[in-house]
């Protein structure tokens, strides 16, 4: 099985990351969730819904937004960790993180 995570910042600004299942075997959804929790706090992200619980989808979207497009342009280690963690925590073969529209599709 192969996984693909696309992070989009607008029209013609899609960044695609592909992983074989074997590349995700040494990680866990819990580890990925903790990574998003840390990044959300470290980047001082503002919760989308200040009244309620912050869902993992909100954390993923905000971490991408606050982390910035430059990481994805460069496909640096942070962007790879982001995409790998998104694949692990969402457990879907195809994930589209649309930062511009602030939604996640499968």
Biotite code that builds the C-alpha atoms (Angstrom):
import biotite.structure as struc

atoms = struc.array([
    struc.Atom([0.000, 0.000, 0.000], chain_id="A", res_id=1, res_name="UNK", atom_name="CA", element="C"),
    struc.Atom([1.154, 3.539, -0.718], chain_id="A", res_id=2, res_name="UNK", atom_name="CA", element="C"),
    struc.Atom([0.201, 6.766, 1.003], chain_id="A", res_id=3, res_name="UNK", atom_name="CA", element="C"),
    struc.Atom([0.001, 10.211, -0.521], chain_id="A", res_id=4, res_name="UNK", atom_name="CA", element="C"),
    struc.Atom([-0.334, 13.459, 1.394], chain_id="A", res_id=5, res_name="UNK", atom_name="CA", element="C"),
    struc.Atom([-0.935, 16.645, -0.569], chain_id="A", res_id=6, res_name="UNK", atom_name="CA", element="C"),
    struc.Atom([-0.597, 20.002, 1.151], chain_id="A", res_id=7, res_name="UNK", atom_name="CA", element="C"),
    struc.Atom([-2.199, 22.842, -0.810], chain_id="A", res_id=8, res_name="UNK", atom_name="CA", element="C"),
    struc.Atom([-1.712, 26.543, -0.219], chain_id="A", res_id=9, res_name="UNK", atom_name="CA", element="C"),
    struc.Atom([-3.758, 27.755, -3.185], chain_id="A", res_id=10, res_name="UNK", atom_name="CA", element="C"),
    struc.Atom([-4.112, 27.286, -6.896], chain_id="A", res_id=11, res_name="UNK", atom_name="CA", element="C"),
    struc.Atom([-1.071, 25.547, -8.424], chain_id="A", res_id=12, res_name="UNK", atom_name="CA", element="C"),
    struc.Atom([0.605, 25.437, -5.014], chain_id="A", res_id=13, res_name="UNK", atom_name="CA", element="C"),
    struc.Atom([0.254, 21.736, -4.174], chain_id="A", res_id=14, res_name="UNK", atom_name="CA", element="C"),
    struc.Atom([3.064, 19.854, -2.471], chain_id="A", res_id=15, res_name="UNK", atom_name="CA", element="C"),
    struc.Atom([2.847, 16.074, -2.735], chain_id="A", res_id=16, res_name="UNK", atom_name="CA", element="C"),
    struc.Atom([4.535, 13.567, -0.433], chain_id="A", res_id=17, res_name="UNK", atom_name="CA", element="C"),
    struc.Atom([4.410, 9.826, -1.094], chain_id="A", res_id=18, res_name="UNK", atom_name="CA", element="C"),
    struc.Atom([5.252, 7.039, 1.313], chain_id="A", res_id=19, res_name="UNK", atom_name="CA", element="C"),
    struc.Atom([5.373, 3.286, 1.015], chain_id="A", res_id=20, res_name="UNK", atom_name="CA", element="C"),
    struc.Atom([3.712, 1.445, 3.866], chain_id="A", res_id=21, res_name="UNK", atom_name="CA", element="C"),
    struc.Atom([7.149, 0.249, 4.989], chain_id="A", res_id=22, res_name="UNK", atom_name="CA", element="C"),
    struc.Atom([8.195, 3.894, 5.508], chain_id="A", res_id=23, res_name="UNK", atom_name="CA", element="C"),
    struc.Atom([5.422, 4.319, 8.075], chain_id="A", res_id=24, res_name="UNK", atom_name="CA", element="C"),
    struc.Atom([5.914, 1.037, 9.924], chain_id="A", res_id=25, res_name="UNK", atom_name="CA", element="C"),
    struc.Atom([8.301, 2.472, 12.510], chain_id="A", res_id=26, res_name="UNK", atom_name="CA", element="C"),
    struc.Atom([5.804, 5.164, 13.560], chain_id="A", res_id=27, res_name="UNK", atom_name="CA", element="C"),
    struc.Atom([2.454, 5.102, 15.314], chain_id="A", res_id=28, res_name="UNK", atom_name="CA", element="C"),
    struc.Atom([-0.692, 7.240, 15.256], chain_id="A", res_id=29, res_name="UNK", atom_name="CA", element="C"),
    struc.Atom([-0.072, 8.141, 18.899], chain_id="A", res_id=30, res_name="UNK", atom_name="CA", element="C"),
    struc.Atom([3.450, 9.364, 18.137], chain_id="A", res_id=31, res_name="UNK", atom_name="CA", element="C"),
    struc.Atom([2.101, 11.387, 15.201], chain_id="A", res_id=32, res_name="UNK", atom_name="CA", element="C"),
    struc.Atom([-0.626, 12.919, 17.383], chain_id="A", res_id=33, res_name="UNK", atom_name="CA", element="C"),
    struc.Atom([1.974, 13.930, 19.983], chain_id="A", res_id=34, res_name="UNK", atom_name="CA", element="C"),
    struc.Atom([4.084, 15.543, 17.235], chain_id="A", res_id=35, res_name="UNK", atom_name="CA", element="C"),
    struc.Atom([1.095, 17.639, 16.108], chain_id="A", res_id=36, res_name="UNK", atom_name="CA", element="C"),
    struc.Atom([0.344, 18.531, 19.754], chain_id="A", res_id=37, res_name="UNK", atom_name="CA", element="C"),
    struc.Atom([3.934, 19.774, 20.251], chain_id="A", res_id=38, res_name="UNK", atom_name="CA", element="C"),
    struc.Atom([4.048, 21.686, 16.975], chain_id="A", res_id=39, res_name="UNK", atom_name="CA", element="C"),
    struc.Atom([0.644, 23.268, 17.658], chain_id="A", res_id=40, res_name="UNK", atom_name="CA", element="C"),
    struc.Atom([1.953, 24.552, 20.991], chain_id="A", res_id=41, res_name="UNK", atom_name="CA", element="C"),
    struc.Atom([5.456, 25.496, 19.748], chain_id="A", res_id=42, res_name="UNK", atom_name="CA", element="C"),
    struc.Atom([4.061, 27.453, 16.784], chain_id="A", res_id=43, res_name="UNK", atom_name="CA", element="C"),
    struc.Atom([1.585, 29.168, 19.121], chain_id="A", res_id=44, res_name="UNK", atom_name="CA", element="C"),
    struc.Atom([-1.325, 28.231, 16.875], chain_id="A", res_id=45, res_name="UNK", atom_name="CA", element="C"),
    struc.Atom([-4.694, 29.813, 17.563], chain_id="A", res_id=46, res_name="UNK", atom_name="CA", element="C"),
    struc.Atom([-7.502, 27.260, 17.930], chain_id="A", res_id=47, res_name="UNK", atom_name="CA", element="C"),
    struc.Atom([-10.154, 27.472, 15.210], chain_id="A", res_id=48, res_name="UNK", atom_name="CA", element="C"),
    struc.Atom([-12.860, 27.056, 17.819], chain_id="A", res_id=49, res_name="UNK", atom_name="CA", element="C"),
    struc.Atom([-11.781, 28.828, 21.021], chain_id="A", res_id=50, res_name="UNK", atom_name="CA", element="C"),
    struc.Atom([-14.749, 27.402, 22.966], chain_id="A", res_id=51, res_name="UNK", atom_name="CA", element="C"),
    struc.Atom([-14.354, 23.684, 22.378], chain_id="A", res_id=52, res_name="UNK", atom_name="CA", element="C"),
    struc.Atom([-11.848, 20.911, 22.154], chain_id="A", res_id=53, res_name="UNK", atom_name="CA", element="C"),
    struc.Atom([-9.203, 21.210, 19.439], chain_id="A", res_id=54, res_name="UNK", atom_name="CA", element="C"),
    struc.Atom([-9.611, 18.299, 17.034], chain_id="A", res_id=55, res_name="UNK", atom_name="CA", element="C"),
    struc.Atom([-6.663, 16.636, 15.312], chain_id="A", res_id=56, res_name="UNK", atom_name="CA", element="C"),
    struc.Atom([-7.891, 17.978, 11.966], chain_id="A", res_id=57, res_name="UNK", atom_name="CA", element="C"),
    struc.Atom([-7.705, 21.529, 13.341], chain_id="A", res_id=58, res_name="UNK", atom_name="CA", element="C"),
    struc.Atom([-4.204, 20.855, 14.629], chain_id="A", res_id=59, res_name="UNK", atom_name="CA", element="C"),
    struc.Atom([-3.037, 19.518, 11.271], chain_id="A", res_id=60, res_name="UNK", atom_name="CA", element="C"),
    struc.Atom([-4.475, 22.506, 9.388], chain_id="A", res_id=61, res_name="UNK", atom_name="CA", element="C"),
    struc.Atom([-3.123, 25.068, 11.846], chain_id="A", res_id=62, res_name="UNK", atom_name="CA", element="C"),
    struc.Atom([0.330, 23.491, 12.026], chain_id="A", res_id=63, res_name="UNK", atom_name="CA", element="C"),
    struc.Atom([0.540, 23.648, 8.229], chain_id="A", res_id=64, res_name="UNK", atom_name="CA", element="C"),
    struc.Atom([-0.655, 27.259, 8.211], chain_id="A", res_id=65, res_name="UNK", atom_name="CA", element="C"),
    struc.Atom([1.551, 28.505, 11.034], chain_id="A", res_id=66, res_name="UNK", atom_name="CA", element="C"),
    struc.Atom([4.526, 26.376, 9.941], chain_id="A", res_id=67, res_name="UNK", atom_name="CA", element="C"),
    struc.Atom([4.374, 28.077, 6.567], chain_id="A", res_id=68, res_name="UNK", atom_name="CA", element="C"),
    struc.Atom([4.519, 27.178, 2.925], chain_id="A", res_id=69, res_name="UNK", atom_name="CA", element="C"),
    struc.Atom([8.300, 27.557, 2.699], chain_id="A", res_id=70, res_name="UNK", atom_name="CA", element="C"),
    struc.Atom([8.826, 24.231, 4.497], chain_id="A", res_id=71, res_name="UNK", atom_name="CA", element="C"),
    struc.Atom([6.749, 22.498, 1.837], chain_id="A", res_id=72, res_name="UNK", atom_name="CA", element="C"),
    struc.Atom([8.396, 24.322, -1.058], chain_id="A", res_id=73, res_name="UNK", atom_name="CA", element="C"),
    struc.Atom([11.767, 23.073, 0.160], chain_id="A", res_id=74, res_name="UNK", atom_name="CA", element="C"),
    struc.Atom([10.379, 19.633, 1.100], chain_id="A", res_id=75, res_name="UNK", atom_name="CA", element="C"),
    struc.Atom([12.595, 19.886, 4.171], chain_id="A", res_id=76, res_name="UNK", atom_name="CA", element="C"),
    struc.Atom([12.724, 17.480, 7.115], chain_id="A", res_id=77, res_name="UNK", atom_name="CA", element="C"),
    struc.Atom([9.918, 19.347, 8.914], chain_id="A", res_id=78, res_name="UNK", atom_name="CA", element="C"),
    struc.Atom([7.589, 19.043, 5.876], chain_id="A", res_id=79, res_name="UNK", atom_name="CA", element="C"),
    struc.Atom([8.383, 15.341, 5.530], chain_id="A", res_id=80, res_name="UNK", atom_name="CA", element="C"),
    struc.Atom([7.648, 14.823, 9.229], chain_id="A", res_id=81, res_name="UNK", atom_name="CA", element="C"),
    struc.Atom([4.394, 16.764, 8.847], chain_id="A", res_id=82, res_name="UNK", atom_name="CA", element="C"),
    struc.Atom([3.257, 14.628, 5.885], chain_id="A", res_id=83, res_name="UNK", atom_name="CA", element="C"),
    struc.Atom([4.345, 11.368, 7.483], chain_id="A", res_id=84, res_name="UNK", atom_name="CA", element="C"),
    struc.Atom([2.563, 12.276, 10.723], chain_id="A", res_id=85, res_name="UNK", atom_name="CA", element="C"),
    struc.Atom([-0.598, 13.241, 8.835], chain_id="A", res_id=86, res_name="UNK", atom_name="CA", element="C"),
    struc.Atom([-0.593, 9.882, 7.034], chain_id="A", res_id=87, res_name="UNK", atom_name="CA", element="C"),
    struc.Atom([-0.117, 8.033, 10.315], chain_id="A", res_id=88, res_name="UNK", atom_name="CA", element="C"),
    struc.Atom([-2.681, 9.875, 12.386], chain_id="A", res_id=89, res_name="UNK", atom_name="CA", element="C"),
    struc.Atom([-5.387, 9.987, 9.705], chain_id="A", res_id=90, res_name="UNK", atom_name="CA", element="C"),
    struc.Atom([-4.699, 6.426, 8.460], chain_id="A", res_id=91, res_name="UNK", atom_name="CA", element="C"),
    struc.Atom([-5.892, 7.173, 4.929], chain_id="A", res_id=92, res_name="UNK", atom_name="CA", element="C"),
    struc.Atom([-4.175, 6.325, 1.651], chain_id="A", res_id=93, res_name="UNK", atom_name="CA", element="C"),
    struc.Atom([-4.855, 9.760, 0.140], chain_id="A", res_id=94, res_name="UNK", atom_name="CA", element="C"),
    struc.Atom([-5.024, 12.917, 2.225], chain_id="A", res_id=95, res_name="UNK", atom_name="CA", element="C"),
    struc.Atom([-5.381, 16.472, 0.955], chain_id="A", res_id=96, res_name="UNK", atom_name="CA", element="C"),
    struc.Atom([-4.595, 19.198, 3.483], chain_id="A", res_id=97, res_name="UNK", atom_name="CA", element="C"),
    struc.Atom([-6.043, 22.309, 1.884], chain_id="A", res_id=98, res_name="UNK", atom_name="CA", element="C"),
    struc.Atom([-4.625, 25.153, 3.939], chain_id="A", res_id=99, res_name="UNK", atom_name="CA", element="C"),
    struc.Atom([-6.203, 27.857, 1.759], chain_id="A", res_id=100, res_name="UNK", atom_name="CA", element="C"),
    struc.Atom([-9.726, 26.412, 2.129], chain_id="A", res_id=101, res_name="UNK", atom_name="CA", element="C"),
    struc.Atom([-8.975, 25.187, 5.686], chain_id="A", res_id=102, res_name="UNK", atom_name="CA", element="C"),
    struc.Atom([-10.220, 21.649, 5.162], chain_id="A", res_id=103, res_name="UNK", atom_name="CA", element="C"),
    struc.Atom([-8.959, 18.118, 4.837], chain_id="A", res_id=104, res_name="UNK", atom_name="CA", element="C"),
    struc.Atom([-10.180, 15.713, 2.184], chain_id="A", res_id=105, res_name="UNK", atom_name="CA", element="C"),
    struc.Atom([-9.627, 12.020, 1.613], chain_id="A", res_id=106, res_name="UNK", atom_name="CA", element="C"),
])
